[in-house]
Amino acid sequence: MKTDSLANKVYVELRRKILSNQLVPGMRLKEDVWAKKTEVSRMAVREALTRLLGENLVVFGEKGGYFVKSMTAEDIRQIRELRELLELGAIRVAIHKIGKADITALEKICDDFTNMVKSGYMGGACEADMKFHETLIALAGNTKLMEIYQSSNIPLFHMKLGKMLVQMDDYEQTDEEHRAILHALKNKDLKKAEDALVKHLLRGEVTTLEVE
């Protein structure tokens, strides 16, 4: 496999883990460690990290090395506002055309999240959380909206694996809030869906600021 293809493989893996908060802000990403984990050369890892640096997902440390970018209170506020704008817009477009298959897909994601938390697989739970919100965007059926969402590199911000023991209540609340959004969409109740989504994102912002 060519180096650029291997670099893309590492890029996709690291980006997914950063956005789902499996790699938490401030964590160092060592080239040799990730080369071994992903079974590629250090050059391929370096290329992936350089790409992530360009997308502002990682930063270069003062003494060298790459680190997952930390978020300030202002970053968190802006992320919450952006997610609110995009996700509320998506469900407003989607609310009258959501079908049984869409509801079934969301139910499966919620069930996956629940089962992963119960089994202690918090990394998988974080990915299920990210998938839930990506699916809300996809429901609008607007490729331009999805492109904006994906290119914005919007991370989850209310669950950190490094804080797992003190964050279990957050996982449970996240599950309840996702299901409240799902229930409202199933009943085509836009107001309740909007209220549930805004509540969910606001709590995420507050929770993150409390544990920072």
N, C-alpha and C positions, 0 to 999 in steps of 0.2 A: 504494500500500500504506500502511495506517495506521502511525503512529509506533510504536504498541505492538507491531505485527507485525514491524516492522523492528528494534525493540529486541530482540525475542525471537530474531530471526535472528542478531543479533550476539552475544546471550547464549549461544546454543547453540554458535556457532563458538568463542567465547573459552573457554567451559567445557570443550569437547572438547579444545582445545589445552592448557589448563592441566592437566587430568587426565591427559593423555597425555604431559605434560612437554615439549611442543614450546615452551611458554612457561614458562621455568624460574623458580624462586623468586627474588624480588628484581628481576625484569624490570619496567620501567615500561611501562604500557599507555597510550599517548597517544591522546587522543580524536581529534585530527585525522588521525593515521596510520591508525587503525582505521576512521574514517569513510571515508577514501579506499579502503582495502583492501576494505571490505564494501559500498561504494557506497551509504552511508546518511548521514543528517545526524549532526552531532555530538551533537544532543539524543538521538537514538536510541542512540548509543554510550554516552552518559552514563547513560541509563536502564539499559542492560545492565550497566554497571560497578557501578551502585548495587545492582542485584540480586545481583551476584557478591559485593559487599561484605557484603550481608546474609547470604550463605551462607558467609562467612568464607574465600572463595577468593582474595580480594584485600584489600589494606589501603590506607588513605589515608596518604600520606606526610606527614612533619612539615612540609614546605614545600609541600604540595599534591601533587596527582597520585595516580594509582592504581598500585599495584604488586602483582605476584603474591606472595601470602603466602609467606614463608620458613618452613621447617620446622626445629624444634629436634630434638635427639636424642630427646627424650621424645615429640614428635609422631610421629617416624618409628617409634619402638617401638610406640606405640599404633595407628598405621595398620597395621603388620605384624600385630599381635595381632588387630585387627578383621578384616582380610582373611583371616587364618588361620581364625578362628571361622566366618565366613560361607562361605568356599570349601570348607573341610573338611566343614562341615555339608551343603553342596550336593551334594558328590560322594558322601557317605554315603547321602543320599536317592536319588541318581540311579543308583548303581552297578549295581543289578539291572535297571534298565529302560532303560539306554542302548542305543539301536538303531544299525543300520548308518548311517542318515542322520546321526545325531549324530556318529559317528566321522568320517564323510566331511566334515562341516562343520568339525570341529576340525583335520583333516588339511589342509584348504584354508587355514585361518587360519595354520597352521604354515608351509605352502608360501609363502603370501603374505609372511610375515615374513622367511623365508629369502631370497626373491627381492628384496625391498625392501632388505635389508641389502647384498646382492651388488651391487645397482644404485646404492647410495649414497643411497637415499631413506629417510633415518633418521626423518623425520616420519611417513611411512607405516608404518615398522616399529613405531614407538611406538604408533600407532593399532591395528595388528594385535595387539600385545601386550595392549593394553587390551581388545580384542575377545575375545581368548582367555579372559581371566579373566571377562568378562561372560558368555561362553558357558558356562563352568563353572557359574556361578550359574543360568543359564537351564535347564541340564540337569535341575535338580531339579523343574522344572515347578510351582514355588510362587510365585505372583504376589506374595504378601506379602514373601517373601524378596527377590525382585527389587526391590520398592519400597524396602525398607530399604537394599539395596546402592546403588541409584541415589541415594536421598536423602541418603546418607552422604557423597556426593562424595569417594569414595576415589581418590586419585591413584596413578599409578605412582610409584615413588620410587627406582628403581635405575638409571635411564638418563636422562642429561641431555645434550641436544644440544650445549650449550655445552662439554661435556667430551668431545666425540665422538672426538677422536683418541686419547685415553687410555682410552676406554671400549669400543673394538672387541672386546676380549676378553669384555666383559660381554654384548654382543649375541650372540656365538657361544655363550656359556654359557647365555644365556636360551633360545636356539633348542634346545639340547640338553636343557635342563630341561623345556621345554614338551613336547618329543617323548617324554620319559620319562614324564610325566604321562599323555599321550595313549596310549602303549603299555600302561601299567598299566590304564587305563580300558577299552581295547580288549579286554584279557584278563580284565576284571572282577576285577582283583586290587586290592581296596580298600587293603590294607596298603601295597603298593608305591606306589599312587597318593597315599596320605596322606603317606608318607615323602618322595616326590619333590616334592610341593607344599610341605611344610614346609621342606625344604632350599632350594627355590627362593626362598621368601619370606624366609627367614633370610639367605641370601646377598645378597638385595636390600637388606636393612637394613644389613648390614655394608658393602656396596659404597658405599651412599649416605653413610654416616658417614665413609668413607675419603676421599671426594671433596669433602665439604663444606668 
